[in-house]
Amino acid sequence: MLKDILRERLEVIESNGLLRKLKQSTVQSSIAGRKIQNDAGNELTSFSCNDYMGLSTHDVVKQAAIDAINLYGIGARASRLTTGNHPLYAEIEAKLASLYGTEAALVFSSGYTANIGSISALVGRHDMILADKFIHASSLDGARLSGATIYRFTHNNVDHCMQLISKYRELHDNCLILLENIYGVDGDLAPVDEFIQLAKEWNAWVIVDTAHGFGMLSSLQADIYVGTLSKAMGALGGFVCSSKITIEYLLNKSRSFIYTTALPPAIIAAASASIDLFKSYAEVPMRLAKEFCKIMELPEPQSHIVPLIMEDVRSVILAEQALAERGILVSAIRPPTAPTPRLRLTFTAAHKLIDVHRLCNALKACVVLTEAGNWRVL
């Protein structure tokens, strides 16, 4: 029986401490999303949110969504290639292309569909993909769907990538390199320019996923930028920024773009408003992350995402619970989301300095850094 087989599989997952369950949380819009109410009715200050600029509750963004609903209604009613391509799409795609310095942009229904749709359309079984070990699941799924031969290089290791491309490039028609500008698991930065230079030397293409580093560009231009409107923009959707010919090709060949209903007008209007606002808040998350690391006597962070690597799965679950008891929400991140269990702290423009101080006090009360460099619960 199907249920029996699935029950056995779930029992194995649970025995390893990796069983996931949905938890209800209600964002309090009146205080810019800093606070959430959990399913027990307790108010917590959240450091587990991807709304990096705090724009999901911004009055201007909310009003843009309301105005779009009043003008266009709720749903897009169809795919973009039929009758779902409402006027707001041209506006937001022009803004994205301008922000990323590309000729054109194409909005997808999510960052996930942008990745799987672009990668699987661009390469095939005669091609090769070089992918960072830490790329997002959506990029890896897109690579697998493409049918191309996949080679994984050690995280952020340009030399290893060069070894692989020099060994295998002549065996394949085309070569695509996949990386992220900021990695969501560790918050570290990729040496994007070095990978782009390597790609130029070997006639390869580069896709940079900017999901956690919206609008953050290196000095050299990548062939394609992929991103999301659901994190720093506080809305929903994904996008690809590239040349006009690349965008036209994806519009015709990307299955995840073609065979889905367009995003609701209110979502596009909200995301478009967020693009206009985000530069005013862009420096705040990093400033708060630096303050946190200074207080906790940690190395200066590379980004607004700071991981605290825990000893084991049990420790990270206990730490999450201990912090919640002190009014702090930090989600326990476990394999396979991350290679090692960790508390993943995300600092946003919605946070106040007092929130950071409270976080530090709570952490000092329930976890300690070991000589091995991991954190354990007190």
LINZI-V602146 format. One record per run of one state. SS is the DSSP state (H for helix, E for strand, C for the rest). FROM is the first residue (numbers start at 1). TO is the last residue. Records with the same first field share a line. If there is no record, write none. Layout:
BEGIN
SS->FROM-TO + FROM-TO
END
This chain:
BEGIN
C->1-1 + 16-24 + 28-28 + 32-34 + 39-42 + 47-54 + 58-58 + 73-78 + 80-87 + 101-103 + 109-110 + 123-127 + 133-136 + 147-148 + 154-157 + 172-174 + 181-181 + 183-188 + 190-191 + 202-204 + 210-223 + 229-237 + 243-243 + 254-254 + 259-260 + 262-264 + 281-283 + 296-304 + 311-312 + 326-327 + 330-331 + 334-341 + 347-352 + 370-374 + 378-378
H->2-15 + 29-31 + 55-57 + 59-72 + 88-100 + 111-122 + 137-146 + 158-171 + 192-201 + 244-253 + 255-258 + 265-280 + 284-295 + 313-325 + 353-366
E->25-27 + 35-38 + 43-46 + 79-79 + 104-108 + 128-132 + 149-153 + 175-180 + 182-182 + 189-189 + 205-209 + 224-228 + 238-242 + 261-261 + 305-310 + 328-329 + 332-333 + 342-346 + 367-369 + 375-377
END
